[in-house]
Amino acid sequence: MKCIQCGTDNNWEDRKKNYGQCKQCNHQFVFEPQKTMDIELRFTDPFFAKALNDISANNTLYFTLRQFHYLLDRRLKRKAPGNVVGLGCFYLVLSFFIAGVFGNLLSEFLGSIAFPLVFVGWNLFCFYSLFDLSNSPKSAPRKRRSSATVLQIWGTFIFIVGIILTRSEPNYWFWLVILTGLLTFWLGFFQKRRITKIPETFLIHREQVRKWMAEWVNVNGSPEKLLSSPSDLSSDTPNNVPNPDVTAYSFERLVVCDNIAIAQMLIANNFHFENNCAVVTISGYPQNIFHTTMEMVRRNPELQVFALHDCNPRGMELVHELGTNPD
């Protein structure tokens, strides 16, 4: 693991010897992948630092912890171990080995049917593993799609090879292998069509992200562009009192949010200045200048109003409330 302070590479032995500190500059490492039991959640300090740098666009944009949670979850899913194509090839090669070894062992008891019996049984187990992976809500959509593709390829392979290998076998074995191949191909085709309908869940919970961020802040300090919990950006200070010359004008656009954190993030990133628009929430944020802002936007009869809301029942009511609420 490279030290984010001096760039020195420290292997596992170096980190143990120096009690989790860099051997060059003694900077404390926050995360230790070797001690993480869940292999999907193993990452390093440089990985975390790069995620912070990317979400802030090289420390130029403010962001919320919730946005960082989404980014971190997506990247951990992307780097999670499990090359689906490689796994499928490994299963396929292993299937002939297992069928040969266990087929010979069972041939004394089952005769000539031992090989196809073991071969079909092992392949059904592999098909279930790939089907389960393509159906997992915690897997990235790309990995689920790859699993479905491997199922289609494998089904085609079993269908063709089955015809060749079972021609001299009894008819029921011939049809069993053929049906196995067709079923596998159909499962892959079926899963591919419903990939977008499988609800995706988080690999990591928000409380876990809060814990990681607290550990990071304790060692490296708070990220400059990380916004704290939503607060009124317009406090009772002279600097935040609207200038009378400014309030004489209006805006071309009004963005109304149902989430204070999103409005805070837009304002912190000067979205309102760059797009000549006012940014408020349906609950009246920012409180100190909300009524003044409403007076300004009502001066423009050609005002464009945009509703930015969450995709939930409360958020979907925002447009109706904008048209019926006298405020």
C-alpha positions as CSV (number, residue, x, y, z in Angstrom):
1,M,0.0,0.0,0.0
2,K,1.3,3.4,-0.9
3,C,1.4,6.1,1.7
4,I,-0.8,9.1,0.6
5,Q,1.6,11.4,2.4
6,C,5.0,10.6,0.8
7,G,4.1,7.9,-1.8
8,T,6.3,5.2,-0.2
9,D,5.2,1.7,-0.9
10,N,4.7,-0.3,2.3
11,N,4.1,-4.1,2.2
12,W,2.2,-6.0,4.8
13,E,5.3,-6.8,6.8
14,D,6.3,-3.1,6.8
15,R,2.9,-2.1,8.1
16,K,2.9,-4.7,10.8
17,K,6.4,-3.8,11.9
18,N,5.6,-0.1,12.1
19,Y,2.2,-0.6,13.8
20,G,0.2,0.6,10.8
21,Q,2.4,3.5,10.0
22,C,4.5,4.4,6.9
23,K,8.1,3.2,7.2
24,Q,9.3,6.5,5.6
25,C,7.3,9.3,7.2
26,N,5.4,7.5,10.0
27,H,2.0,8.6,8.6
28,Q,-0.8,6.5,10.0
29,F,-2.7,4.2,7.6
30,V,-6.4,4.4,8.1
31,F,-7.5,1.2,6.3
32,E,-5.9,-2.2,6.5
33,P,-7.2,-4.6,3.7
34,Q,-5.4,-7.6,5.3
35,K,-7.5,-7.3,8.4
36,T,-10.8,-7.0,6.6
37,M,-12.7,-10.3,6.7
38,D,-15.1,-9.4,3.8
39,I,-13.0,-9.5,0.7
40,E,-15.5,-7.3,-1.2
41,L,-14.8,-4.4,1.3
42,R,-11.1,-4.5,1.1
43,F,-9.5,-1.3,-0.1
44,T,-6.6,1.0,0.7
45,D,-6.0,4.6,1.7
46,P,-5.1,5.6,-1.9
47,F,-8.4,4.1,-3.1
48,F,-10.3,6.2,-0.5
49,A,-8.3,9.3,-1.3
50,K,-8.9,8.9,-5.0
51,A,-12.6,8.6,-4.5
52,L,-12.6,11.8,-2.5
53,N,-10.6,13.5,-5.1
54,D,-12.8,12.4,-8.0
55,I,-16.1,13.2,-6.4
56,S,-14.8,16.7,-5.6
57,A,-13.4,17.2,-9.1
58,N,-9.9,17.7,-7.9
59,N,-11.1,19.5,-4.8
60,T,-13.1,22.1,-6.7
61,L,-16.7,21.0,-6.0
62,Y,-18.6,20.5,-2.7
63,F,-20.3,17.2,-2.1
64,T,-22.5,15.5,0.5
65,L,-21.7,12.3,2.4
66,R,-24.7,10.6,0.7
67,Q,-23.2,11.3,-2.7
68,F,-19.8,9.9,-1.6
69,H,-21.7,6.8,-0.3
70,Y,-23.1,6.2,-3.8
71,L,-19.7,6.7,-5.5
72,L,-17.9,4.4,-3.0
73,D,-20.5,1.7,-3.3
74,R,-20.4,1.7,-7.1
75,R,-16.6,1.5,-7.1
76,L,-16.4,-1.3,-4.5
77,K,-18.9,-3.3,-6.6
78,R,-16.7,-2.6,-9.7
79,K,-13.5,-3.8,-8.0
80,A,-15.2,-6.7,-6.2
81,P,-13.4,-10.0,-7.1
82,G,-15.0,-12.3,-9.6
83,N,-14.2,-12.3,-13.3
84,V,-17.4,-13.9,-14.5
85,V,-15.9,-15.0,-17.9
86,G,-12.9,-16.4,-16.2
87,L,-15.1,-18.1,-13.6
88,G,-17.2,-19.6,-16.4
89,C,-14.1,-21.0,-18.2
90,F,-12.7,-22.4,-15.0
91,Y,-16.0,-24.2,-14.3
92,L,-16.1,-25.5,-17.8
93,V,-12.6,-27.0,-17.7
94,L,-13.2,-28.3,-14.2
95,S,-16.4,-30.0,-15.3
96,F,-14.5,-32.4,-17.6
97,F,-11.9,-33.1,-14.9
98,I,-14.5,-33.8,-12.3
99,A,-16.6,-35.9,-14.7
100,G,-13.6,-37.9,-15.6
101,V,-12.3,-38.5,-12.0
102,F,-15.7,-39.2,-10.3
103,G,-17.1,-40.9,-13.4
104,N,-14.3,-43.5,-13.2
105,L,-14.8,-43.9,-9.5
106,L,-18.6,-44.4,-9.9
107,S,-18.3,-46.5,-13.0
108,E,-17.9,-49.6,-10.9
109,F,-21.4,-49.1,-9.4
110,L,-23.2,-47.2,-12.2
111,G,-21.5,-48.5,-15.3
112,S,-21.5,-46.3,-18.5
113,I,-23.9,-43.8,-17.1
114,A,-21.5,-42.6,-14.4
115,F,-19.7,-40.0,-16.7
116,P,-22.8,-38.3,-18.1
117,L,-24.4,-38.4,-14.6
118,V,-21.5,-36.6,-12.9
119,F,-21.1,-34.2,-15.9
120,V,-24.7,-33.1,-15.9
121,G,-24.8,-32.9,-12.0
122,W,-21.7,-30.7,-11.9
123,N,-22.9,-28.4,-14.7
124,L,-26.3,-27.9,-13.0
125,F,-24.4,-26.8,-9.9
126,C,-22.3,-24.3,-12.0
127,F,-25.4,-23.1,-13.8
128,Y,-27.1,-22.4,-10.4
129,S,-24.0,-20.4,-9.3
130,L,-24.0,-18.3,-12.4
131,F,-27.7,-17.8,-12.3
132,D,-27.5,-16.7,-8.6
133,L,-24.8,-14.3,-9.5
134,S,-26.8,-12.8,-12.4
135,N,-29.7,-12.4,-10.0
136,S,-27.9,-10.9,-7.1
137,P,-29.0,-7.3,-6.3
138,K,-25.6,-6.5,-4.7
139,S,-23.7,-7.2,-7.9
140,A,-23.0,-4.5,-10.4
141,P,-25.3,-4.6,-13.5
142,R,-22.3,-5.2,-15.7
143,K,-21.4,-8.4,-13.7
144,R,-25.0,-9.6,-13.8
145,R,-25.1,-9.1,-17.5
146,S,-21.8,-11.0,-18.0
147,S,-23.2,-13.9,-15.9
148,A,-26.2,-14.1,-18.1
149,T,-24.0,-14.0,-21.2
150,V,-21.8,-16.8,-19.9
151,L,-24.9,-18.9,-19.2
152,Q,-25.9,-18.5,-22.9
153,I,-22.5,-19.4,-24.2
154,W,-22.2,-22.4,-21.8
155,G,-25.7,-23.6,-22.8
156,T,-24.7,-23.5,-26.5
157,F,-21.5,-25.3,-25.7
158,I,-23.3,-28.1,-23.7
159,F,-25.9,-28.4,-26.5
160,I,-23.3,-28.9,-29.2
161,V,-20.8,-31.1,-27.2
162,G,-23.8,-33.1,-25.8
163,I,-24.9,-34.1,-29.2
164,I,-21.4,-35.3,-30.1
165,L,-20.6,-37.1,-26.8
166,T,-24.0,-38.8,-26.2
167,R,-24.8,-40.1,-29.7
168,S,-23.8,-43.6,-28.7
169,E,-25.5,-43.4,-25.2
170,P,-29.1,-44.3,-24.5
171,N,-31.7,-41.9,-25.8
172,Y,-32.7,-40.6,-22.3
173,W,-29.1,-39.5,-21.7
174,F,-29.0,-37.8,-25.1
175,W,-32.1,-35.9,-24.4
176,L,-31.1,-35.0,-20.8
177,V,-27.9,-33.4,-22.0
178,I,-29.7,-31.6,-24.8
179,L,-32.3,-30.3,-22.4
180,T,-29.6,-29.2,-20.0
181,G,-28.0,-27.1,-22.7
182,L,-31.3,-25.6,-23.9
183,L,-32.4,-24.8,-20.3
184,T,-29.1,-23.1,-19.6
185,F,-29.2,-21.0,-22.7
186,W,-32.8,-20.0,-21.9
187,L,-31.9,-19.0,-18.4
188,G,-29.2,-16.7,-19.7
189,F,-31.6,-15.2,-22.2
190,F,-34.3,-14.8,-19.6
191,Q,-31.9,-13.1,-17.1
192,K,-30.6,-10.7,-19.8
193,R,-34.0,-9.4,-20.5
194,R,-34.8,-8.7,-16.8
195,I,-31.4,-7.3,-15.7
196,T,-32.8,-3.8,-15.6
197,K,-35.8,-4.9,-13.5
198,I,-33.7,-6.4,-10.7
199,P,-33.6,-3.8,-7.9
200,E,-30.0,-3.0,-7.0
201,T,-29.2,-2.7,-3.3
202,F,-26.2,-1.2,-1.6
203,L,-23.1,-3.3,-0.9
204,I,-22.3,-1.0,2.0
205,H,-24.6,0.8,4.4
206,R,-24.5,4.5,5.1
207,E,-23.5,4.0,8.7
208,Q,-20.4,2.1,7.5
209,V,-19.5,5.0,5.3
210,R,-19.9,7.4,8.2
211,K,-17.6,5.2,10.3
212,W,-15.0,5.1,7.6
213,M,-15.2,8.9,7.1
214,A,-14.8,9.5,10.8
215,E,-11.7,7.3,10.9
216,W,-10.3,9.1,7.9
217,V,-11.0,12.6,9.4
218,N,-9.3,11.5,12.7
219,V,-6.0,10.8,10.8
220,N,-6.1,13.1,7.7
221,G,-8.5,15.8,8.7
222,S,-11.9,16.6,7.2
223,P,-12.1,16.8,3.4
224,E,-12.3,20.5,2.4
225,K,-15.3,20.1,0.1
226,L,-17.3,17.7,2.2
227,L,-20.5,19.4,3.3
228,S,-21.7,19.0,6.9
229,S,-25.3,18.4,7.8
230,P,-27.6,20.9,6.1
231,S,-27.6,24.2,7.8
232,D,-28.8,27.7,6.9
233,L,-26.2,29.2,4.7
234,S,-27.7,32.6,5.3
235,S,-27.1,33.5,8.9
236,D,-27.8,36.8,10.5
237,T,-24.6,38.4,9.4
238,P,-24.3,41.6,7.4
239,N,-22.5,39.7,4.6
240,N,-25.6,37.6,4.0
241,V,-28.1,40.4,4.0
242,P,-29.2,40.9,0.3
243,N,-28.1,44.1,-1.2
244,P,-31.1,46.4,-2.0
245,D,-29.6,47.0,-5.5
246,V,-29.5,43.3,-6.1
247,T,-33.1,42.6,-4.9
248,A,-34.4,45.1,-7.5
249,Y,-33.7,42.5,-10.1
250,S,-35.1,39.0,-10.8
251,F,-34.0,35.6,-12.0
252,E,-34.5,33.8,-15.2
253,R,-35.1,30.4,-13.5
254,L,-36.1,29.0,-10.1
255,V,-35.0,25.6,-8.9
256,V,-37.1,24.2,-6.1
257,C,-35.7,21.1,-4.2
258,D,-37.5,18.8,-1.8
259,N,-34.1,18.0,-0.1
260,I,-32.2,20.7,1.9
261,A,-28.9,18.8,1.5
262,I,-29.2,19.0,-2.4
263,A,-30.1,22.7,-2.2
264,Q,-27.1,23.3,0.1
265,M,-24.8,21.5,-2.3
266,L,-26.0,23.5,-5.3
267,I,-25.6,26.8,-3.5
268,A,-22.2,25.9,-2.2
269,N,-21.1,25.1,-5.8
270,N,-22.4,28.5,-7.1
271,F,-25.0,26.8,-9.3
272,H,-27.3,29.8,-8.8
273,F,-24.6,32.3,-10.0
274,E,-23.6,30.2,-13.0
275,N,-27.1,29.7,-14.2
276,N,-28.9,32.9,-13.2
277,C,-31.3,31.0,-11.1
278,A,-32.5,31.0,-7.5
279,V,-32.3,27.8,-5.5
280,V,-34.7,27.1,-2.7
281,T,-36.5,24.2,-1.0
282,I,-40.2,23.6,-0.7
283,S,-39.7,23.9,3.1
284,G,-38.4,27.5,2.8
285,Y,-34.6,27.1,2.7
286,P,-32.5,29.2,3.0
287,Q,-34.7,30.7,5.7
288,N,-33.1,34.2,6.0
289,I,-33.5,35.1,2.3
290,F,-36.4,32.8,1.3
291,H,-39.1,35.5,1.3
292,T,-36.8,38.0,-0.4
293,T,-36.0,35.5,-3.1
294,M,-39.7,34.8,-3.7
295,E,-40.3,38.5,-4.2
296,M,-37.5,38.7,-6.7
297,V,-38.6,35.7,-8.8
298,R,-42.3,36.9,-8.9
299,R,-41.1,40.0,-10.8
300,N,-40.4,37.8,-13.8
301,P,-43.6,36.7,-15.7
302,E,-41.5,34.5,-17.9
303,L,-39.9,32.7,-15.0
304,Q,-39.0,29.0,-15.6
305,V,-39.6,26.8,-12.6
306,F,-37.7,23.5,-12.2
307,A,-38.6,20.9,-9.5
308,L,-35.7,18.7,-8.4
309,H,-37.0,15.9,-6.2
310,D,-36.4,12.3,-5.0
311,C,-38.2,9.5,-6.7
312,N,-40.5,8.6,-3.8
313,P,-44.1,9.4,-3.0
314,R,-43.2,12.6,-1.1
315,G,-40.9,13.8,-3.9
316,M,-43.5,13.1,-6.6
317,E,-46.0,15.4,-4.8
318,L,-43.6,18.4,-5.2
319,V,-45.0,19.5,-8.6
320,H,-48.5,19.5,-7.3
321,E,-47.5,21.4,-4.2
322,L,-45.7,24.0,-6.4
323,G,-49.0,24.7,-8.2
324,T,-51.3,24.8,-5.2
325,N,-49.2,26.1,-2.3
326,P,-49.6,30.0,-2.1
327,D,-46.1,30.3,-0.7
